[in-house]
Amino acid sequence: MGAKTKLNTAYINGSLIRGGFIGLCFESMTAFVIATIFLIGCCYYNKDIR
């Protein structure tokens, strides 16, 4: 597994964890999905995920 794959995995996992925390705070699966998609989208936009 290359460095690029490890970094991409770390960014995706971080987005899932933060999205999960937001979902728990709002007690909503919809909030989890929206937050996770938003966070992953931000990573793509900032070119963190390649």
ROTISE-22209 format. One line per 3 residues: number of its first residue (from 0); their letters; for each residue z, x negated, y negated of N, C-alpha, C. Coordinates in Angstrom, 3 decimals, decimal comma. Layout:
! residues N
NUM = a = Z X Y Z X Y Z X Y ~ ...
END
This chain:
! residues 50
0 = mga = 0,000 -0,852 1,167 0,000 0,000 0,000 0,000 -0,898 -1,231 ~ -0,951 -0,640 -2,127 -1,078 -1,459 -3,324 -0,120 -1,044 -4,428 ~ -0,104 -1,876 -5,446 0,793 -1,629 -6,581 0,414 -0,347 -7,312
3 = ktk = -0,892 -0,075 -7,434 -1,336 1,123 -8,132 -0,851 2,384 -7,413 ~ -0,928 2,384 -6,101 -0,479 3,529 -5,315 1,026 3,721 -5,450 ~ 1,768 2,624 -5,443 3,232 2,722 -5,589 3,607 3,278 -6,956
6 = lnt = 2,926 2,827 -8,002 3,216 3,337 -9,344 2,868 4,818 -9,467 ~ 1,711 5,204 -8,929 1,324 6,616 -8,976 2,333 7,482 -8,232 ~ 2,795 7,012 -7,087 3,794 7,748 -6,314 5,097 7,877 -7,102
9 = ayi = 5,489 6,812 -7,776 6,718 6,859 -8,571 6,598 7,874 -9,714 ~ 5,451 7,911 -10,386 5,266 8,867 -11,475 5,260 10,305 -10,965 ~ 4,606 10,554 -9,834 4,580 11,906 -9,264 5,983 12,323 -8,838
12 = ngs = 6,701 11,431 -8,150 8,068 11,754 -7,723 8,980 12,010 -8,919 ~ 8,836 11,209 -9,953 9,634 11,426 -11,161 9,349 12,770 -11,797 ~ 8,070 13,157 -11,817 7,704 14,458 -12,377 8,275 15,588 -11,536
15 = lir = 8,245 15,433 -10,210 8,807 16,467 -9,341 10,320 16,590 -9,514 ~ 10,994 15,471 -9,648 12,449 15,506 -9,819 12,820 16,155 -11,149 ~ 12,134 15,739 -12,223 12,428 16,339 -13,534 12,055 17,818 -13,555
18 = ggf = 10,927 18,174 -12,925 10,536 19,577 -12,840 11,548 20,386 -12,044 ~ 12,078 19,772 -10,975 13,111 20,438 -10,178 14,377 20,670 -10,969 ~ 14,753 19,703 -11,785 15,940 19,864 -12,617 15,744 20,996 -13,625
21 = igl = 14,573 21,049 -14,228 14,285 22,130 -15,183 14,294 23,478 -14,474 ~ 13,695 23,531 -13,281 13,701 24,764 -12,502 15,112 25,215 -12,142 ~ 15,964 24,267 -11,804 17,356 24,618 -11,493 18,098 25,126 -12,722
24 = cfe = 17,841 24,506 -13,858 18,513 24,945 -15,087 18,144 26,381 -15,440 ~ 16,874 26,724 -15,246 16,424 28,075 -15,569 16,519 29,019 -14,372 ~ 16,889 28,471 -13,207 16,955 29,240 -11,967 15,649 29,993 -11,727
27 = smt = 14,551 29,254 -11,863 13,236 29,876 -11,768 12,248 28,936 -11,090 ~ 11,571 29,455 -10,083 10,520 28,688 -9,424 9,318 28,545 -10,350 ~ 9,079 29,551 -11,171 7,969 29,488 -12,120 8,175 28,364 -13,123
30 = afv = 9,400 28,209 -13,610 9,711 27,127 -14,548 9,500 25,778 -13,877 ~ 9,864 25,662 -12,599 9,654 24,420 -11,858 8,168 24,078 -11,784 ~ 7,358 25,049 -11,419 5,913 24,807 -11,270 5,289 24,442 -12,613
33 = iat = 5,615 25,197 -13,654 5,040 24,935 -14,977 5,485 23,569 -15,492 ~ 6,754 23,241 -15,355 7,260 21,957 -15,833 6,628 20,801 -15,056 ~ 6,494 20,947 -13,749 5,910 19,885 -12,935 4,453 19,657 -13,296
36 = ifl = 3,693 20,727 -13,437 2,280 20,593 -13,826 2,172 19,962 -15,204 ~ 3,027 20,379 -16,125 3,014 19,807 -17,473 3,333 18,317 -17,451 ~ 4,355 17,926 -16,706 4,762 16,525 -16,653 3,702 15,647 -15,989
39 = igc = 3,090 16,132 -14,920 2,017 15,369 -14,279 0,819 15,275 -15,211 ~ 0,528 16,367 -15,924 -0,560 16,341 -16,907 -0,311 15,326 -18,007 ~ 0,936 15,222 -18,452 1,275 14,214 -19,473 1,066 12,802 -18,941
42 = cyy = 1,398 12,590 -17,685 1,189 11,264 -17,087 -0,301 10,926 -17,022 ~ -1,132 11,912 -16,679 -2,576 11,672 -16,661 -3,100 11,400 -18,067 ~ -2,622 12,179 -19,029 -3,084 12,034 -20,407 -2,734 10,654 -20,966
45 = nkd = -1,528 10,174 -20,643 -1,098 8,861 -21,120 -1,668 7,720 -20,284 ~ -2,468 8,064 -19,281 -3,089 7,100 -18,363 -2,050 6,306 -17,577 ~ -0,894 6,922 -17,323 0,100 6,295 -16,449 -0,330 6,415 -14,999
48 = ir = -0,949 7,540 -14,644 -1,482 7,743 -13,306 -2,955 7,408 -13,342 ~ -3,372 6,516 -12,455 -4,774 6,081 -12,434 -5,480 6,563 -11,219
END
